[in-house]
Amino acid sequence: MSVGFVDLDHVKLRYGGEDDAPLALDETSMKIDKGEFVAVVGPSGCGKSSLLKLVSGLMPPSEGNVIVNDQEVTGPLKIVGMAFQNPTLLPWRTTLKNVLLPLEIVEPYRGRLRGERKIFEEKAMQLLAKVGLGGFEHKHPWELSGGMQQRASLCRSLIHEPDLLMLDEPFGALDAFTREELWDILQGLWLERPFTVILVTHDLREAAYLADTIYVMSKRPGRILVRQKNTLPRPRDQETTFSQDFIDLVHVLKNHIRDVRAA
Amino acid sequence: MSRKRFNATRYSPWIASIGLFVLWEVLVRGLRVPVYIVPTPSASLEAAWTFRDAIWMHAAQTLATTLAGFAIAVVFGVVLGALVGSSRAIYAAANPILIGFNSVPKVALVPVLVMWFGIGSVPAVLTAFLISFFPIVVNVATGLATLEPELRDVLRSLGASRLDVLLKVGFPRSLPFFFASLKVAVTLAFVGSVMSETVASNVGMGYLMMSASSKFNMPLVFAGLLVIAAMGVAMYGVFSAIELRSTRWATRGSPTG
């Protein structure tokens, strides 16, 4: 059997690491290809965020193996970018400097940043322009709206060109218009340079709009119940969301979630 | 914001302070309080002028003593605060000791310091240090310990070391807490140094006031109090200005914060 770029093999995760502690994740197996866009949906508290921590190496599994890029995950991975519902920008830095933060930490950028700062600043500016933040580089986070902060957070998670992007309900706190605009931005960035994405979300339309594969998780302890392929053509746009295929897909997902919640 | 209101905010500290002195002057004169109980501010200022050379010398001594103690407190406070704030275990271990120590009246330590170091500036510097480091430790530790877990995850997933997290996020984040504590600490440092000078020194404002009071020269005692208060306000102002300049992000650019 082949090994995925991200491969979870019968993984269990217990809170606090004690043997008799309650399970957060139970018998979770996933196989994600390189460049695949995966969405994970499920009822709240089902261990979706734990799944992200597991894959990024911030938490070790209690049982089973997590393999990323042919290597067993034993500590924090350095090829990962992360963005959360809370933008977590540093308030004392300008938007540009916030975006540059990963480059100050991750090798090989870290060593090169001092000498080639202009080049990287240019790169960050281009990325900011792509997400619609051109002209806001030197603003501080408090001068930006929530949606703009989230765009900046997305740029920060991508500036070091990670192979794996972890998104934990990144658009959850935004209004519907901003959210859908950010779907397009994220899809655009991904189509340009396909990185592997694991997106955790409550929003079934978001999952249907963005993902290649959608995993539905059970109530706690979380298990993967359904693996739903999404073959809607790309690039997807506003019209896609009104197509019958899209509506059917969301409907199928909704039924799965209903079954999970009833179980 | 109306222009009138802006002016009120700007001038109100001066109006309040001058008003206090006027009230003091009027009350003391009106009630005919004897000068050996409470002198008028004008008499105190007159005494300050008469003894200006002595006051200048003693004030410089007290200022130097205070700042020396305060400087030690800053270094010690930042190091201890960083340790306490970055490890739960150290926090748990140090907390009761720190609180216990802070509850001890520092005036009770002066005789001990005199036994060790003799009469003079050393006990005064150390008292200023001992009385002023606590708020710095608490504030630096709080700033470090309240780091958002998501932010920690972002940094750790980038492979940041503990030192990276401390330098890139922890310290900048705790700067507003740090500066807030400096303002408090520097005024406490004056309390410490003057207290020690009063008990065990032959230089400094504390000594000057003790010797003036033993000669029933109350105007000079009050002149000394005013000079100490003025130095405290000035130092508070200095650190307030530094705080505003270096942590503008925390007050979002508003001058009153």
Interface residues (C-beta under 8 A of the other chain):
Chain A: K53 S56 G57 L58 P76 L77 K78 V80 G81 M82 F84 N86 T88 L90 P91 W92 L101 P102 E104 I105 V106 E107 H140 W142 R156 S157 H160 M166
Chain B: E148 E150 L151 D153 V154 L155 R156 S157 L158 G159 A160 D164 K168 V169 P172 R173 L175 T247 W249 A250 R252
